[in-house]
Amino acid sequence: MNKIFTSIILSTLLVLPSHAGDSHITIHTQQGKNIINKEIYGQFAEHLGSCIYGGLWVGENSTIPNINGYRKDVFYALKNLNVPVLRWPGGCFADEYHWQDGIGPREKRPKMQNNNWGGTIEDNSFGTHEFLNLCEMLGCEPYISGNVGSGTVEELAKWVEYMTSAGDTPMAKLRKQNGREKPWHIKYLGIGNESWGCGGNMRPEYYADLYRRYAVYCRNYDGNQLYKIASGASDYDYNWTKVLMKNVGQQMNGISLHYYTVTGWTGSKGSATQFNKAQYYWTMGKCLEIEDVIKKHINIMDEYDPNKHVGLLVDEWGTWWDEEPGTIKGHLYQQNSMRDAFVAALTLNVFHKHTDRIKMANIAQIVNVLQSMILTNNKGGMVLTPTYHVFEMYKGFQNATYLPLDITCDSIKADEKRNIPVISSSAALKKDGAIIISLANIDTDNAQTVEIQLDGKKTKILAGRILTCNAITDYNDFDQPAKVKPAIFKGAKIKQDEIQVKIPAKSIVVIEAE
């Protein structure tokens, strides 16, 4: 292994000599200026597989314990995450969803076929009221994805009026007839989704003009101020971002970006739980490549918007593996191993560094789909995934002030193109004065001793937690729901005004100090 130096400020990697297993971090406690937007910890719920039906929603008459139709166990697990924002109803589903089918008495709502995801017949029992009421109960901001692909300007304009108008307007009257007197507060509105693909197979020039038209008629009612988000690029499509920044510019508040850690879009993507060490390290390299992609999109945005008025929203990200054997094709149900936990930790560490431009991120997806927080079954069972535990351990970063840091650590060869740092880290100053530090040791075999300096500041350790495993392929299931779970971490100590941390192999640690 080679020794590499990661400068969070300069974003450079240099080969340096050192003793294997030793890592050094300097946290610049006086250089914090950007807040880590809590919306970076956003979630995504699409009408896909059992994410909504059976995941979030079972209905009031279900034998599964529920609160007004929402699964009780899932609701309280999400409440514990401090979910800041929830995106709905898609995804590809959004551009085939007609919102008026999902309002009014549930027994009278028309059924629909989910053409994108397995051809499932849905009864529309989970619609606008059910989603927005859930957001209120969770205390999170709703993010509505509007139908541009198969919808109309009038349809989306009326949906905005239905949700947000307090006046004597037709759609406000309809909402009141359906049992909701006061309007909801809606901040985030997506104008379409993946318009380059499942959202209409459009050219960026065409979509840019279409966005400008839709945005005019999605109006602000009665003090509700919409944050309008353009359908942005898929990972490496930098031209899409350039065209939108040139042709739409500050007429949009934000532009989205989608990036999946996936082995390929055709054929097998590989098993979520059966993989070897080489495949694991390749995944870490692919995961970390998101930073290069983000930088290139940001550079384009900076060219047209140097004052950073337009936010970048990574509103779909995460791992994408083969569906679990025996599950329904097209429902994208996959298990979630410790490998996925590392993808979550490393990606969140990257997002923290670019929070001056990244205003939101939404992992895909919240329950039972792709890199989910939670798995459920129809017998009332619930499992918290390793990814859930990362989000729970990291929630102290929400709205904290990002602190730049320098890392010197070993590297591992992920593939022919990539050498990746063994240690990934992030630090932030919380409002209570504590410094929260994340440390991820991706090495599957070797512990790492990390010496942390806080710019010479004397410190003491307040708390520490660790997420680790016996094997990198370990995961939680309904028979062993706590195989991978956080524990108290006691491997940090003060030594000559430094924090010295010994991190076991394949472990994620979060400590707080002051």
C-alpha positions in Angstrom: 0.0 0.0 0.0 1.1 3.6 -0.7 0.7 6.5 1.7 -1.5 9.3 0.3 -2.4 12.7 1.5 -5.9 14.0 1.0 -6.2 17.8 1.3 -9.8 18.7 1.8 -9.0 22.3 0.9 -6.9 21.6 -2.1 -8.5 18.3 -3.0 -5.2 16.7 -4.0 -3.6 13.3 -3.5 0.1 12.9 -3.0 2.2 9.8 -2.4 4.0 10.2 0.9 6.2 7.7 2.9 5.0 6.5 6.3 4.6 3.4 8.4 1.7 1.2 7.3 -1.3 1.4 9.5 -0.7 5.0 10.8 -2.9 7.8 9.7 -2.9 11.5 10.6 -5.7 14.0 10.5 -5.5 17.8 11.1 -8.9 19.4 11.7 -8.9 23.2 11.0 -11.2 24.2 13.8 -11.1 27.9 13.0 -11.8 27.6 9.2 -15.4 26.5 9.3 -17.7 28.7 7.3 -20.3 26.5 5.5 -23.3 24.8 7.1 -23.8 21.2 6.2 -27.4 21.4 4.9 -29.5 19.0 6.9 -31.3 18.2 3.6 -28.2 16.3 2.5 -29.7 13.6 4.8 -32.8 13.5 2.7 -34.8 10.3 1.8 -36.6 9.2 -1.3 -39.9 7.2 -1.5 -41.1 6.1 -4.9 -44.1 4.0 -5.9 -41.8 1.1 -6.6 -42.1 -2.4 -5.3 -43.1 -2.4 -1.6 -41.6 1.0 -0.7 -45.0 2.6 -0.3 -47.4 -0.2 0.0 -46.2 -2.6 2.7 -43.3 -0.3 3.6 -44.6 3.0 4.6 -48.3 2.3 4.3 -50.5 -0.6 5.2 -53.9 1.1 5.7 -55.9 1.7 8.9 -57.5 -1.8 8.7 -54.2 -3.8 8.6 -53.4 -6.3 11.2 -49.9 -4.8 11.2 -49.7 -2.1 13.9 -50.1 1.3 12.3 -50.8 4.9 13.0 -53.5 6.2 10.7 -52.4 3.6 8.1 -48.7 4.2 8.4 -46.6 1.3 9.7 -45.9 2.1 13.3 -42.5 0.4 13.5 -41.3 2.1 10.3 -42.7 5.5 11.4 -40.8 5.5 14.7 -37.6 4.2 13.0 -37.7 7.1 10.6 -38.6 9.6 13.3 -35.4 8.5 15.0 -33.4 9.5 11.9 -34.5 13.2 12.0 -35.5 12.9 8.3 -35.2 16.4 7.0 -36.9 16.0 3.6 -38.7 13.3 1.7 -39.0 13.1 -2.1 -42.2 11.6 -3.7 -43.8 10.0 -5.8 -40.8 9.2 -8.0 -38.5 8.6 -9.8 -39.7 7.3 -13.1 -43.2 6.8 -11.6 -43.6 10.6 -11.2 -43.9 11.2 -14.9 -46.8 8.8 -15.2 -48.5 9.8 -12.0 -51.7 11.9 -12.2 -52.3 13.4 -8.8 -56.1 13.7 -9.1 -56.3 9.9 -9.1 -54.9 9.9 -5.6 -57.3 12.2 -3.8 -60.9 11.9 -2.4 -62.4 8.7 -0.9 -60.0 5.9 -1.2 -62.6 3.4 -2.3 -63.5 5.6 -5.3 -59.9 6.2 -6.5 -59.1 4.6 -9.8 -56.5 1.9 -10.0 -53.4 2.2 -12.2 -50.7 0.0 -13.7 -47.1 0.9 -12.7 -45.6 0.6 -16.1 -42.1 1.4 -15.0 -41.7 -1.1 -12.1 -43.1 -4.6 -12.8 -46.5 -3.7 -14.1 -48.0 -3.8 -10.6 -51.6 -2.6 -10.2 -51.9 0.1 -7.6 -55.1 1.3 -6.0 -53.9 4.9 -5.4 -54.8 4.6 -1.7 -51.6 6.5 -0.9 -51.8 9.9 -2.5 -51.3 13.6 -1.9 -53.0 13.7 1.6 -51.3 10.5 2.8 -47.9 11.7 1.8 -48.1 15.2 3.0 -49.7 14.2 6.3 -46.8 11.7 6.8 -44.3 14.5 6.3 -46.1 16.6 8.9 -46.0 13.7 11.3 -42.3 13.1 10.7 -41.5 16.8 10.9 -39.8 16.8 7.5 -40.1 18.9 4.3 -42.0 17.4 1.4 -40.3 17.3 -2.0 -42.9 16.9 -4.8 -41.7 15.5 -8.1 -44.1 16.9 -10.8 -45.3 15.0 -13.9 -43.8 16.7 -17.0 -43.3 13.6 -19.2 -47.0 12.6 -19.6 -48.6 15.5 -17.8 -49.5 19.0 -18.7 -48.7 22.5 -17.4 -52.3 22.9 -16.2 -52.2 19.6 -14.3 -49.0 20.5 -12.3 -50.2 24.1 -11.8 -53.5 22.9 -10.3 -51.6 20.4 -8.0 -49.5 23.3 -6.6 -52.7 25.3 -6.1 -54.4 22.3 -4.4 -51.6 21.8 -2.0 -50.7 25.4 -1.1 -53.6 27.8 -1.8 -55.4 29.2 1.2 -57.8 31.4 -0.9 -61.2 30.9 -2.4 -59.8 29.1 -5.4 -61.2 26.0 -7.2 -58.4 23.7 -6.1 -58.4 25.0 -2.5 -62.1 24.3 -2.3 -61.5 20.8 -3.6 -58.8 20.2 -1.0 -61.2 21.3 1.7 -63.9 19.0 0.4 -61.4 16.2 0.8 -60.9 17.0 4.5 -57.9 19.3 4.6 -58.9 22.9 5.6 -55.5 24.6 5.7 -52.9 24.3 2.9 -49.7 22.4 3.4 -46.3 24.2 3.3 -44.5 22.9 0.2 -41.0 24.2 -0.4 -39.4 21.8 -2.9 -41.0 21.2 -6.3 -39.2 19.1 -9.0 -40.2 20.0 -12.6 -40.0 16.5 -14.0 -37.6 13.6 -13.3 -34.8 12.2 -15.5 -36.3 14.0 -18.5 -33.3 12.7 -20.6 -34.7 9.1 -20.0 -37.8 7.7 -18.5 -39.2 11.2 -18.0 -39.6 11.8 -21.7 -36.4 11.0 -23.5 -35.8 14.7 -24.2 -32.9 16.7 -25.5 -31.5 19.2 -23.0 -32.4 22.2 -25.2 -36.0 21.0 -25.4 -36.3 20.3 -21.7 -34.8 23.7 -20.9 -37.6 25.5 -22.8 -40.2 23.2 -21.3 -38.9 23.9 -17.8 -39.1 27.6 -18.3 -42.8 27.2 -19.3 -43.8 25.0 -16.4 -42.0 27.1 -13.9 -44.0 30.2 -14.9 -47.3 28.5 -14.0 -46.2 26.8 -10.8 -47.1 29.8 -8.7 -46.5 30.9 -5.1 -49.7 31.0 -3.2 -50.4 32.8 0.1 -46.8 33.1 1.3 -45.7 29.7 0.2 -42.4 30.1 -1.6 -41.5 27.3 -4.1 -37.9 26.2 -4.5 -38.1 25.0 -8.2 -35.8 22.2 -9.2 -34.9 21.3 -12.8 -34.5 17.7 -13.9 -30.7 17.5 -14.1 -28.1 15.1 -15.4 -27.3 11.5 -15.0 -23.7 11.2 -13.6 -21.3 11.9 -16.5 -23.7 14.0 -18.7 -22.0 17.3 -18.3 -23.5 18.7 -21.4 -27.0 18.5 -19.9 -25.9 20.7 -17.0 -24.2 23.1 -19.3 -27.2 23.6 -21.5 -29.6 24.1 -18.5 -27.2 26.6 -16.8 -26.9 28.5 -20.1 -30.6 28.4 -21.2 -32.4 28.4 -17.8 -29.9 29.8 -15.4 -31.3 31.4 -12.2 -34.9 30.8 -13.4 -34.4 27.6 -11.5 -33.5 27.4 -7.8 -31.8 24.1 -8.1 -30.7 21.4 -10.6 -30.7 17.7 -9.8 -28.0 15.1 -10.3 -28.3 11.3 -10.2 -25.4 9.0 -9.4 -25.6 5.3 -8.6 -22.8 3.0 -7.4 -23.5 0.3 -9.9 -21.4 -2.2 -11.8 -23.4 -1.7 -15.0 -26.8 -0.9 -16.4 -27.1 -4.1 -18.5 -26.9 -7.7 -17.4 -26.0 -8.6 -13.8 -25.1 -5.9 -11.4 -23.9 -8.5 -8.9 -25.3 -9.8 -5.6 -25.9 -7.5 -2.7 -24.4 -10.0 -0.3 -22.2 -12.4 -2.2 -19.1 -10.6 -3.4 -15.3 -10.9 -3.0 -12.7 -8.5 -1.7 -11.8 -7.3 -5.1 -15.4 -6.5 -5.9 -15.7 -4.7 -2.5 -12.7 -2.4 -3.2 -14.0 -1.7 -6.7 -17.2 -0.6 -5.2 -15.4 1.8 -2.9 -13.6 3.3 -5.8 -16.8 3.7 -7.8 -18.5 5.3 -4.8 -15.7 7.8 -4.3 -15.8 8.7 -8.0 -18.9 10.7 -7.2 -16.6 13.5 -6.0 -15.0 13.9 -9.4 -18.4 13.9 -11.0 -19.7 16.5 -8.5 -16.7 18.8 -9.1 -17.1 18.7 -12.8 -20.8 19.7 -12.6 -20.0 22.4 -10.0 -17.3 23.8 -12.3 -19.9 24.2 -15.1 -22.4 25.8 -12.6 -19.7 28.1 -11.4 -19.1 29.3 -14.9 -22.7 30.5 -15.3 -23.5 31.2 -11.6 -20.3 32.2 -9.7 -22.4 33.5 -6.8 -23.9 30.0 -6.3 -27.6 31.0 -6.4 -28.5 27.7 -8.0 -28.2 24.7 -5.8 -27.1 21.2 -6.8 -29.4 18.5 -5.5 -28.1 14.9 -5.7 -31.7 13.6 -5.3 -31.0 10.0 -6.3 -27.8 8.2 -5.1 -26.8 4.9 -3.6 -26.0 1.3 -4.6 -27.8 -0.7 -7.2 -27.4 -4.5 -7.1 -29.4 -7.4 -8.5 -32.8 -8.1 -7.0 -32.8 -10.7 -4.3 -33.5 -14.2 -5.6 -37.2 -15.1 -5.3 -38.5 -11.5 -5.2 -40.7 -9.8 -7.8 -38.9 -8.7 -10.9 -38.9 -5.0 -11.3 -39.5 -4.3 -7.6 -35.7 -3.7 -6.9 -35.7 -5.3 -3.5 -32.1 -5.9 -2.5 -30.3 -6.7 0.8 -28.0 -4.3 2.4 -24.6 -5.3 3.7 -21.7 -3.6 5.5 -20.4 -2.7 2.0 -23.5 -0.5 1.6 -22.8 1.1 4.9 -19.4 2.2 3.7 -20.9 3.6 0.5 -23.2 5.7 2.6 -20.5 6.9 5.0 -18.0 7.7 2.2 -20.6 9.5 0.1 -21.9 11.6 3.0 -18.3 12.6 3.8 -18.0 13.8 0.2 -21.2 15.8 0.3 -20.1 17.6 3.4 -17.1 19.0 1.6 -19.2 20.6 -1.1 -22.1 21.9 0.9 -21.6 25.4 -0.5 -23.2 24.1 -3.7 -25.0 20.8 -2.6 -28.2 21.8 -1.0 -29.9 18.4 -0.8 -29.3 14.7 -1.4 -31.8 11.9 -1.3 -30.6 8.3 -1.0 -32.6 5.7 -3.0 -34.7 4.5 -1.3 -36.3 4.7 2.1 -37.9 1.2 2.5 -37.5 -2.1 0.6 -35.9 -0.7 -2.5 -32.2 -0.4 -3.5 -30.1 1.0 -0.7 -32.9 1.3 1.8 -32.9 2.3 5.4 -35.5 -0.3 6.4 -36.7 -3.7 5.2 -40.2 -5.1 6.0 -42.3 -8.1 5.3 -46.0 -8.7 5.3 -45.8 -10.6 8.6 -45.0 -7.5 10.5 -41.3 -7.9 10.6 -38.9 -5.0 10.3 -35.1 -4.8 9.8 -32.9 -1.8 10.2 -30.1 -2.0 7.6 -26.4 -1.1 8.1 -27.1 2.0 6.0 -29.8 3.0 8.5 -27.3 2.8 11.2 -24.8 5.1 9.3 -27.5 7.7 8.9 -28.4 7.5 12.6 -24.8 7.8 13.7 -24.2 10.7 11.3 -27.3 12.7 12.2 -25.2 15.0 14.4 -23.8 16.5 11.2 -27.1 18.0 10.2 -26.8 21.8 10.2 -23.4 21.6 11.8 -20.6 23.8 10.4 -18.2 21.9 8.2 -14.5 21.9 9.3 -11.9 21.4 6.6 -9.3 18.7 7.4 -6.1 17.2 6.0 -5.6 13.4 6.0 -2.4 11.4 5.6 -3.2 7.7 5.2 -2.5 4.5 3.4 -4.1 3.7 0.0 -5.4 0.5 -1.5 -5.5 -0.3 -5.2 -9.2 -0.6 -6.1 -8.7 -1.4 -9.7 -6.4 -0.5 -12.6 -7.4 3.2 -12.5 -8.0 3.9 -8.8 -6.0 4.0 -5.6 -8.3 4.8 -2.8 -7.5 6.1 0.7 -8.0 3.7 3.5 -9.4 6.4 5.8 -12.4 8.6 4.9 -13.2 11.3 7.4 -15.3 14.4 8.0 -15.6 16.9 10.8 -18.0 19.6 11.8 -18.7 22.0 14.7 -22.2 21.4 16.2 -24.3 24.3 17.6 -23.6 23.0 21.2 -19.8 23.5 20.6 -19.0 19.9 20.3 -16.9 18.7 17.3 -18.3 15.6 15.6 -15.8 13.5 13.6 -16.5 10.5 11.3 -13.8 7.9 10.5 -14.3 5.1 8.1 -11.6 2.4 7.8 -12.3 0.6 4.5 -9.5 -1.9 4.9 -11.0 -5.4 5.3 -8.0 -6.8 7.1 -6.0 -4.2 9.0 -6.8 -1.9 11.9 -5.7 1.8 11.6 -4.3 4.0 14.2 -5.4 7.6 13.5 -3.9 10.6 15.3 -6.1 13.6 15.2 -5.0 17.2 15.8 -7.5 20.0 16.4 -5.1 22.8 15.4 -3.4 22.5 18.7 -6.6 23.0 20.6 -6.8 21.0 23.9 -9.7 18.6 23.8 -11.5 15.9 25.6 -13.6 13.0 24.2 -17.3 13.1 24.9 -18.6 10.0 23.2 -18.0 7.4 20.5 -19.8 4.8 18.6 -18.7 2.1 16.1 -20.4 0.1 13.3 -18.4 -3.0 12.4 -18.8 -6.6 11.4 -17.2 -10.0 11.3 -17.3 -10.1 7.5 -17.8 -7.3 5.0 -20.7 -9.3 3.5 -22.6 -9.3 6.8 -26.2 -8.0 6.8 -29.3 -7.9 8.9 -32.3 -10.0 8.0 -35.5 -11.1 9.7 -33.8 -14.0 11.4 -30.8 -11.9 12.6 -32.0 -8.3 12.6 -29.1 -7.1 14.8 -26.1 -8.8 13.2 -24.7 -5.4 12.2 -25.5 -2.7 14.7 -23.7 0.2 16.4 -21.9 -0.2 19.7 -20.1 2.1 22.1 -16.6 2.8 20.9 -13.8 3.0 23.5 -10.9 3.0 21.1 -10.2 6.8 21.4 -8.0 8.4 23.9 -6.1 11.7 24.5 -2.4 11.5 24.0 -0.3 14.7 24.2 -3.1 17.0 23.1 -4.1 14.7 20.2 -6.9 12.3 19.9 -5.5 8.9 19.1 -8.0 6.5 17.6 -7.5 2.8 16.9 -10.1 1.8 14.3 -10.6 -1.9 13.7 -10.7 -3.2 10.1 -13.9 -2.6 8.2 -15.3 -0.2 10.7 -17.1 3.1 10.8 -16.6 5.3 13.9 -18.2 8.6 14.9 -16.8 10.4 17.9 -17.6 13.7 19.6 -15.0 15.9 21.3 -14.7 19.4 22.7 
